[in-house]
Amino acid sequence: MYYPDTDLLFPPRAIPTLQDARGPLWRDLVTGTVETGPDSPEQMGFILMMARLSNCATCNSDSYRAMNGCVTCSKQALKRFCGTDGELVGLFQAAKLEVERHVVHS
């Protein structure tokens, strides 16, 4: 079954939709990420962070998450996250650093 809002991993098109999902620190992170290019370490790091938070690797076409779509799933993952916005920013920074290291070494 095909759902038009479902991708294999967290899609970059969903980043702007998460702007109001949390507080001002999160909003600033999303705004800053949207302003970068699609191949930037910021966007790739954000995608990696959200794919981990949303557990995209375990999603499949028959799952409840896939039927709701990536935007809904990612918003729910952010609501379920028990940490602070500062901790989310830390996860983003770690994912961005991981992307930068991978790009340098490949």
Secondary structure, DSSP 8 states (H G I E B T S, - for coil): ---TT--SS--GGGGGGGTTSS-HHHHHHHHHHHTS-TTSHHHHHHHHHHHHHTTGGG--TTSHHHHH-HHHHHHHHHHH--S-HHHHHHHHHHHHHHHHHHHHH-
